Amino acid sequence: MAKSASTEKKAVDRGSANLAQHRRARFDYEILQSWDAGLALLGSEVKSIRAGHAALAEGYCRFRDGELWLYNVNIAPYGPARENHDPLRPRKLLMHRRELLRLRTAMEEQPRTTVIPLRLHLSHGIIKAEIGLARGKRSYDKRESIREREADRTIQRAIRHSVR
């Protein structure tokens, strides 16, 4: 039996929809590795994230008692909820023990690294956090990134104008 176009579109959308993104992460940090992790969330947090009310800009991850926790991620209170959550509460990240061990050893081996949230996304209806092992860029690295981005833009502009 053939599926209708709307049914197929819904199946594609459920695959991996971005709910929130740390837009400056790739500019401020050099991302060395990334992982997907589940989140231990409350119901009002899930509703708020799905409504697009999450900010990852100041977020970071830390190990506490052998578990990885997400700090300083602002998930706004959900209006219709009777009992709301604390917007900045620490949230537990759910990963396999081997992945946690691999992440911790990578942090210890490489100097000046931290773990930051890159984005929140849906994976088969479940909210996941993409986290990255990151090293902070120096100011001259950022200037180089800006130069490369500007060069790419001028090249694309030249290509567009030459086609006309």
KEKE-3310 file (N, C-alpha, C; in steps of 0.2 Angstrom, whole numbers, plus 5000, padded with zeros to 4 digits):
npx = (5004:5003:5011:5004:5010:5010:5011:5024:5032:5031:5037:5050:5053:5053:5065:5077:5075:5080:5079:5085:5100:5117:5123:5135:5145:5154:5161:5167:5174:5184:5179:5182:5177:5161:5146:5130:5118:5106:5093:5089:5074:5060:5042:5037:5048:5051:5040:5042:5054:5051:5043:5052:5059:5072:5089:5106:5117:5126:5129:5137:5146:5149:5158:5151:5151:5154:5145:5138:5134:5123:5125:5119:5110:5097:5080:5065:5051:5036:5021:5007:5008:5005:5013:5029:5046:5063:5072:5086:5091:5103:5105:5104:5114:5112:5121:5130:5141:5153:5155:5155:5167:5176:5174:5179:5192:5197:5195:5205:5217:5219:5224:5216:5203:5185:5168:5154:5137:5130:5119:5101:5090:5077:5076:5069:5057:5062:5070:5086:5103:5116:5133:5149:5167:5177:5189:5194:5195:5208:5210:5216:5214:5200:5199:5205:5195:5185:5191:5192:5178:5173:5181:5175:5162:5164:5169:5158:5149:5155:5155:5141:5138:5145:5138:5126)
npy = (4994:5011:5025:5041:5058:5067:5058:5052:5064:5067:5056:5058:5070:5066:5060:5068:5082:5098:5106:5115:5125:5128:5141:5149:5140:5133:5143:5149:5138:5124:5109:5094:5080:5072:5067:5059:5061:5055:5064:5067:5072:5083:5083:5096:5102:5095:5098:5112:5113:5107:5117:5126:5133:5134:5137:5136:5143:5146:5134:5120:5104:5093:5081:5072:5062:5051:5052:5061:5078:5091:5108:5125:5126:5134:5131:5137:5140:5131:5138:5133:5123:5116:5113:5119:5118:5121:5133:5133:5121:5108:5095:5077:5068:5055:5041:5027:5017:5014:5024:5036:5033:5034:5047:5054:5050:5055:5069:5070:5067:5077:5093:5108:5106:5105:5100:5103:5108:5105:5105:5102:5089:5080:5062:5050:5053:5056:5067:5072:5076:5083:5083:5090:5087:5100:5112:5128:5142:5153:5171:5174:5163:5164:5176:5171:5161:5170:5177:5166:5163:5175:5175:5163:5168:5178:5171:5163:5173:5178:5167:5166:5178:5177:5167:5173)
npz = (5000:4996:5003:5008:5003:5014:5025:5023:5024:5038:5043:5039:5046:5059:5061:5064:5070:5073:5089:5097:5096:5098:5093:5092:5095:5086:5082:5093:5099:5095:5089:5094:5095:5094:5103:5105:5117:5129:5138:5155:5159:5165:5163:5160:5155:5143:5135:5135:5128:5116:5111:5108:5117:5123:5128:5124:5125:5136:5141:5149:5152:5165:5175:5188:5202:5194:5184:5170:5169:5164:5164:5167:5156:5149:5150:5147:5158:5156:5151:5152:5161:5177:5188:5187:5182:5188:5178:5176:5182:5185:5173:5171:5159:5149:5145:5138:5149:5143:5134:5142:5149:5138:5134:5146:5147:5135:5138:5149:5142:5133:5133:5140:5137:5136:5139:5129:5126:5109:5102:5103:5099:5090:5091:5084:5090:5103:5114:5112:5116:5108:5111:5113:5113:5116:5112:5117:5106:5102:5100:5088:5081:5079:5071:5060:5056:5053:5042:5033:5031:5025:5014:5007:5005:4996:4985:4982:4979:4968:4959:4958:4951:4939:4933:4929)
capx = (5000:5007:5010:5003:5015:5010:5014:5031:5035:5031:5042:5057:5054:5054:5071:5082:5073:5083:5075:5089:5106:5122:5126:5142:5150:5159:5166:5171:5177:5186:5175:5186:5173:5154:5142:5123:5117:5099:5093:5084:5070:5053:5037:5036:5054:5050:5035:5045:5060:5047:5040:5058:5061:5078:5095:5112:5123:5130:5129:5143:5145:5154:5157:5150:5150:5155:5140:5139:5128:5123:5124:5118:5106:5091:5074:5060:5045:5031:5016:5001:5010:5003:5020:5035:5053:5068:5075:5093:5093:5107:5101:5108:5115:5111:5126:5133:5146:5159:5155:5157:5174:5180:5174:5183:5199:5199:5196:5211:5223:5220:5224:5212:5196:5179:5162:5148:5131:5130:5112:5096:5087:5073:5078:5063:5053:5065:5075:5094:5108:5123:5138:5155:5173:5179:5195:5193:5199:5211:5207:5219:5210:5193:5200:5206:5189:5181:5194:5190:5171:5173:5183:5170:5157:5166:5170:5151:5146:5158:5152:5134:5138:5148:5133:5121)
capy = (5000:5017:5030:5048:5063:5070:5053:5052:5069:5066:5051:5061:5075:5063:5057:5072:5089:5103:5110:5121:5125:5133:5144:5151:5134:5131:5149:5150:5132:5119:5103:5088:5074:5074:5061:5060:5058:5056:5069:5065:5078:5083:5084:5103:5103:5092:5103:5118:5111:5105:5123:5130:5138:5132:5141:5132:5147:5146:5128:5116:5098:5091:5074:5072:5055:5046:5053:5067:5082:5097:5114:5131:5127:5138:5129:5141:5137:5130:5142:5129:5118:5117:5114:5120:5116:5127:5134:5132:5116:5103:5089:5071:5066:5048:5038:5021:5018:5015:5031:5040:5032:5036:5054:5056:5049:5060:5075:5070:5067:5083:5099:5114:5104:5105:5097:5108:5105:5108:5106:5098:5087:5074:5056:5045:5056:5056:5072:5070:5082:5082:5086:5090:5088:5106:5116:5135:5145:5159:5176:5174:5158:5167:5180:5166:5159:5176:5178:5160:5164:5180:5172:5159:5172:5182:5166:5161:5179:5179:5162:5168:5184:5174:5162:5177)
capz = (5000:4995:5008:5005:5004:5021:5030:5022:5027:5045:5045:5038:5051:5066:5061:5068:5070:5078:5093:5100:5094:5101:5086:5092:5097:5081:5081:5099:5100:5090:5091:5092:5094:5097:5104:5106:5124:5131:5144:5160:5159:5167:5158:5158:5151:5137:5132:5133:5123:5109:5109:5106:5122:5126:5126:5125:5124:5142:5144:5149:5155:5170:5178:5195:5204:5188:5179:5166:5170:5160:5168:5164:5150:5151:5148:5150:5161:5151:5153:5154:5166:5184:5192:5183:5184:5188:5172:5176:5186:5182:5170:5170:5153:5148:5140:5140:5153:5139:5131:5147:5150:5132:5135:5152:5145:5130:5142:5153:5138:5129:5137:5138:5133:5139:5135:5128:5122:5103:5100:5106:5093:5091:5087:5084:5096:5110:5114:5113:5116:5104:5115:5109:5116:5113:5114:5116:5101:5103:5096:5082:5077:5077:5066:5054:5054:5050:5036:5029:5030:5021:5007:5005:5003:4990:4980:4981:4976:4961:4955:4956:4946:4933:4930:4926)
cpx = (5004:5005:5008:5009:5016:5013:5021:5035:5036:5036:5049:5058:5055:5061:5076:5080:5077:5078:5078:5096:5111:5126:5133:5147:5155:5164:5170:5176:5179:5183:5180:5182:5166:5151:5135:5122:5109:5099:5087:5080:5063:5048:5036:5042:5053:5045:5038:5051:5056:5044:5046:5060:5067:5084:5101:5118:5128:5131:5136:5141:5151:5153:5156:5148:5150:5149:5141:5133:5129:5121:5122:5114:5099:5085:5069:5055:5040:5024:5010:5002:5008:5009:5025:5041:5057:5072:5082:5096:5098:5103:5106:5108:5115:5116:5128:5139:5153:5160:5158:5165:5178:5180:5179:5190:5201:5200:5203:5217:5224:5219:5219:5205:5191:5173:5156:5143:5131:5123:5107:5092:5082:5076:5073:5059:5056:5070:5082:5098:5114:5128:5145:5161:5176:5185:5194:5198:5202:5209:5210:5216:5203:5194:5201:5200:5185:5184:5192:5182:5170:5175:5178:5164:5158:5167:5163:5148:5149:5156:5145:5133:5140:5143:5128:5123)
cpy = (5006:5022:5037:5052:5065:5064:5052:5058:5069:5061:5054:5066:5072:5061:5061:5079:5093:5106:5116:5120:5130:5136:5146:5146:5133:5137:5150:5144:5128:5112:5097:5082:5076:5067:5064:5057:5060:5061:5066:5072:5077:5084:5091:5105:5101:5096:5109:5118:5111:5112:5128:5135:5135:5136:5137:5136:5147:5139:5124:5109:5096:5084:5075:5065:5050:5047:5060:5071:5088:5103:5120:5131:5129:5135:5132:5137:5136:5133:5138:5124:5120:5118:5114:5118:5122:5127:5132:5126:5111:5097:5083:5069:5058:5045:5032:5022:5018:5021:5036:5040:5035:5044:5057:5055:5054:5067:5076:5070:5073:5089:5104:5112:5104:5101:5102:5105:5109:5110:5101:5096:5081:5068:5051:5047:5057:5062:5070:5076:5080:5086:5085:5091:5094:5109:5123:5138:5151:5165:5176:5168:5160:5172:5176:5163:5164:5177:5172:5161:5169:5178:5168:5163:5176:5177:5164:5167:5180:5173:5163:5173:5181:5170:5167:5179)
cpz = (5000:5001:5005:5007:5011:5026:5029:5025:5034:5047:5044:5044:5058:5066:5065:5067:5075:5082:5096:5097:5097:5095:5086:5094:5092:5080:5087:5101:5094:5092:5089:5091:5096:5098:5105:5113:5125:5137:5149:5161:5162:5162:5155:5154:5144:5133:5130:5128:5116:5107:5107:5111:5126:5124:5128:5126:5130:5145:5144:5153:5160:5173:5185:5197:5198:5183:5176:5167:5166:5164:5164:5158:5152:5147:5151:5153:5156:5154:5156:5159:5173:5188:5187:5186:5185:5182:5171:5180:5182:5179:5169:5162:5153:5143:5142:5144:5149:5136:5136:5149:5144:5133:5140:5150:5140:5133:5146:5148:5134:5133:5135:5135:5138:5135:5135:5124:5115:5100:5103:5100:5095:5087:5088:5090:5102:5109:5116:5113:5112:5108:5112:5114:5113:5116:5112:5111:5104:5099:5089:5078:5075:5071:5059:5052:5051:5043:5031:5027:5025:5014:5004:5002:4997:4984:4978:4977:4969:4957:4953:4951:4940:4929:4926:4919)
residu = (MET:ALA:LYS:SER:ALA:SER:THR:GLU:LYS:LYS:ALA:VAL:ASP:ARG:GLY:SER:ALA:ASN:LEU:ALA:GLN:HIS:ARG:ARG:ALA:ARG:PHE:ASP:TYR:GLU:ILE:LEU:GLN:SER:TRP:ASP:ALA:GLY:LEU:ALA:LEU:LEU:GLY:SER:GLU:VAL:LYS:SER:ILE:ARG:ALA:GLY:HIS:ALA:ALA:LEU:ALA:GLU:GLY:TYR:CYS:ARG:PHE:ARG:ASP:GLY:GLU:LEU:TRP:LEU:TYR:ASN:VAL:ASN:ILE:ALA:PRO:TYR:GLY:PRO:ALA:ARG:GLU:ASN:HIS:ASP:PRO:LEU:ARG:PRO:ARG:LYS:LEU:LEU:MET:HIS:ARG:ARG:GLU:LEU:LEU:ARG:LEU:ARG:THR:ALA:MET:GLU:GLU:GLN:PRO:ARG:THR:THR:VAL:ILE:PRO:LEU:ARG:LEU:HIS:LEU:SER:HIS:GLY:ILE:ILE:LYS:ALA:GLU:ILE:GLY:LEU:ALA:ARG:GLY:LYS:ARG:SER:TYR:ASP:LYS:ARG:GLU:SER:ILE:ARG:GLU:ARG:GLU:ALA:ASP:ARG:THR:ILE:GLN:ARG:ALA:ILE:ARG:HIS:SER:VAL:ARG)
# end
